[in-house]
Amino acid sequence: MSRRTLLEHPCGGRSLVEDRFPSGRCSTVHILRLPLADGDGRPRFLVSCSAEGREEDYRQPDGPPVEVSRPLRLDWLDIGHGVPPPPGNG
């Protein structure tokens, strides 16, 4: 899910990623990205927020993640301008 696409074809993006820790424990993170227009009305910035999956996935961390943000799912969100075509169809 490219930042450039989110701005050139104003749309939102939703993703689900996985972090893996030294013990082998995995946690999921939900991420939402939306374009934000500048003073001239052009999409120029991205605003994003994230939320961890289940609370128990983040108790007593056993060290920093050894694998961060492995994509599990990526979706475009139509915010009034449609969504980009699938790769190879544009």
FENHU-V427786 format. One record per helix or strand of 2 or more residues. SS is the DSSP state (a for helix, b for strand). FROM is the first residue (numbers start at 1). TO is the last residue. Records with the same first field share a line. If there is no record, write none. Layout:
SS = FROM-TO  FROM-TO
This chain:
a = 3-8  55-58
b = 12-20  26-37  43-52  67-77
